[in-house]
Amino acid sequence: MIRKIFLLFLVFFLKSPLCPFSIEIYPEKKEVFLGERIRIELKLVSRETRIELKGVEALSPDVHLFRKSIHGDRIILEAGFYNLGDVSVPLRLFVKEGERTREVAPPPFTIKVKESFQGEQDIKPIKDIFSAPLPFYVYLLPLLVLAAFFYYRARQDIKRKEISKKKGPEEWAKEELLRLKGRDLPGKGKYKEYYDGLSDIVRGYLWKKHGIRALEMTLEELTLELKDRFNAALFARIRDILNQCDWIKFAPEGRNPENIEGIWSDIDRLIGHEF
């Protein structure tokens, strides 16, 4: 008798460091219908507070986990079963011990699955739904549509650039002003884009007509260049328009409809008439 007690104590003593915890499994039912969802609770029984449950996976294709939630030392599962008879439920748990996370495979439990009231044919196993491959053209079609769209846009941009090269500076600037106005950027709240667009049109016009690389210059550099090119009155008008576009896009005045229309009209009057 004493010898048996000693052996049991020895086994327990040797086993404890290797298995500092155990997993208790509580399924809501032991018998379910095909496709029925039940609640399964996994409980961590540990003698060490530093052990935490981090996740769980079902290893059987006949079992699908719809929901998983961790609550301290418990994991609550909502599972469905998609095969008749005694379905074995092997699980893989992820347990964190201190700074290390490892996998644990508790002994599988068995759920008896019966035919539903409507018959097995009324419930399609979820594994069949997930495993059915789609035809390759289903994946290919969106890629072809995107490729056609980007090709069309690229061709349009090329044509627009080719046409703009043939147009005179005044015609180009007038069309760009109308195109910018038609986009109604202020109506969409895009005030910065609107005033930047106006500034780019003036700079582009200076480049196309006078050879001034205005699009590559800072406002200070461009101001010095303009001062040497134009008379004082014209220089002041161009400088004021560019300065106004530069600061008003961030100011409350930039949202005033009079300023939105006024700067556009000033540029429209300026293009082609005086310089």
Order of alpha helices (4+ residues) and beta strands (2+ residues): alpha-beta-beta-beta-beta-beta-beta-beta-beta-beta-beta-alpha-alpha-alpha-alpha-alpha-alpha-alpha
